[in-house]
């Protein structure tokens, strides 16, 4: 039984997977470790979205989200969000050109959340288009919009 080749393969992979503050480098990362600032989007009450569901006519496109892309989304809520949702599509204009699904796993890694920004990373090596929805607490303290009052901070405001 020869164990040298297995050890060599392990060492080759571990040496090639350098770490940085934004995580292991599985695919190409941006030239800088600073996220790309995103100021586009709209706030409706306690909800901020980087785009709608997609419309070619209105120029309502998703953010280009190549593998390793790193964004700092300025959400304009002024409070700590209770939820952050990510949606991806293989099409720039989302539902106007194809389908959209909620992110899972490392498609959208949330790196930080505060009163003014959400920082996300595409930890996969797959190219997507991204839509982000950030939800702040509602005025009654019973959870965020679209959560039926049972979301984070919901359930009767407990």
C-alpha positions in Angstrom: 0.0 0.0 0.0 1.6 3.3 -1.2 0.6 6.3 0.9 3.1 8.8 -0.5 0.9 9.9 -3.5 -2.1 10.6 -1.2 0.0 12.7 1.0 1.4 14.6 -2.0 -2.1 15.3 -3.3 -3.1 16.5 0.2 -0.1 18.8 0.5 -0.5 20.2 -3.0 -4.2 21.2 -2.3 -3.4 22.6 1.2 -0.5 24.8 -0.1 -2.6 26.1 -3.1 -5.5 27.1 -0.9 -4.3 30.3 0.7 -6.3 32.1 3.3 -7.2 35.8 3.4 -9.5 37.9 5.6 -12.4 37.1 3.2 -11.8 33.3 3.3 -9.9 30.6 1.5 -9.0 31.4 -2.1 -10.8 28.7 -4.1 -11.2 30.8 -7.2 -9.9 34.1 -8.3 -10.5 37.0 -5.9 -10.7 40.7 -6.6 -7.4 42.5 -6.9 -8.1 44.2 -3.5 -9.5 42.7 -0.4 -11.8 45.7 0.0 -15.4 45.0 -1.1 -16.9 46.8 -4.1 -19.4 49.4 -2.7 -22.9 49.2 -4.1 -25.2 52.2 -3.6 -27.9 51.3 -6.1 -31.2 50.0 -4.9 -34.4 51.3 -3.3 -35.9 51.5 0.2 -39.6 50.9 0.7 -40.4 51.3 4.3 -38.3 48.9 6.3 -37.2 46.9 3.2 -34.2 47.6 1.0 -33.6 45.8 -2.3 -30.8 46.1 -4.8 -33.3 45.6 -7.6 -36.8 44.3 -8.3 -37.3 40.9 -9.8 -35.9 42.1 -13.1 -37.2 44.1 -16.1 -35.4 44.6 -19.3 -37.5 47.7 -20.2 -36.9 49.4 -16.9 -33.2 48.5 -16.7 -34.0 46.6 -13.5 -31.0 44.3 -13.6 -29.3 42.1 -10.9 -25.7 42.7 -9.8 -23.1 40.8 -11.7 -21.8 38.2 -9.1 -18.9 36.3 -10.5 -17.1 33.7 -8.4 -15.1 35.5 -5.7 -17.0 38.8 -6.1 -17.1 40.8 -2.9 -19.8 43.5 -2.4 -20.6 46.0 0.4 -24.3 46.8 -0.1 -25.3 50.2 1.4 -28.9 49.5 2.5 -30.0 52.9 3.8 -32.1 51.5 6.7 -30.2 53.2 9.4 -30.9 50.2 11.8 -29.5 46.7 12.2 -31.4 44.5 9.8 -33.4 41.5 11.1 -32.9 39.6 7.9 -30.8 39.5 4.7 -32.0 37.4 1.7 -30.1 36.7 -1.5 -31.5 35.6 -4.8 -29.4 34.4 -7.8 -30.1 34.0 -11.5 -28.1 32.9 -14.4 -29.7 35.8 -16.3 -28.9 39.5 -15.8 -32.6 40.5 -15.7 -33.8 37.8 -13.4 -37.4 36.7 -14.0 -37.6 38.8 -17.2 -35.2 36.4 -18.9 -35.2 33.2 -16.8 -35.6 31.9 -13.3 -34.5 33.1 -9.8 -33.7 31.0 -6.7 -32.8 31.8 -3.2 -29.1 31.5 -2.4 -27.7 28.5 -0.6 -24.4 27.5 0.8 -21.5 29.6 -0.4 -23.4 31.2 -3.3 -23.7 34.3 -1.1 -21.7 34.3 2.1 -22.7 37.1 4.5 -19.4 38.5 5.9 -20.8 41.5 7.9 -24.0 43.3 8.7 -24.5 46.6 10.4 -26.8 49.7 10.5 -25.7 50.9 7.1 -24.1 48.0 5.1 -24.3 44.3 4.4 -21.1 42.7 3.0 -21.4 39.6 0.9 -19.0 37.3 -1.0 -19.6 34.8 -3.8 -17.6 31.9 -2.2 -18.4 29.7 -5.2 -16.6 29.7 -8.5 -19.8 30.1 -10.4 -21.0 33.2 -12.1 -24.5 34.5 -11.1 -26.5 37.6 -11.1 -27.5 38.7 -7.5 -30.5 40.4 -5.9 -30.3 41.2 -2.2 -33.2 42.1 0.0 -32.4 43.6 3.5 -35.2 43.8 6.0 -35.2 46.1 9.1 -37.4 45.8 12.1 -40.9 47.1 11.6 -42.4 49.9 13.6 -44.3 47.6 16.0 -41.2 45.5 16.8 -43.1 42.4 15.7 -40.6 41.2 13.0 -39.7 42.2 9.5 -42.0 42.6 6.5 -43.0 39.5 4.8 -42.3 37.4 7.9 -45.8 37.4 9.3 -44.5 38.8 12.6 -42.8 35.5 13.3 -39.4 36.3 11.9 -36.3 37.2 13.8 -37.3 39.5 16.6 -40.9 38.5 15.8 -43.3 36.2 17.6 -45.0 39.0 19.4 -41.9 41.1 19.8 -40.2 38.7 22.3 
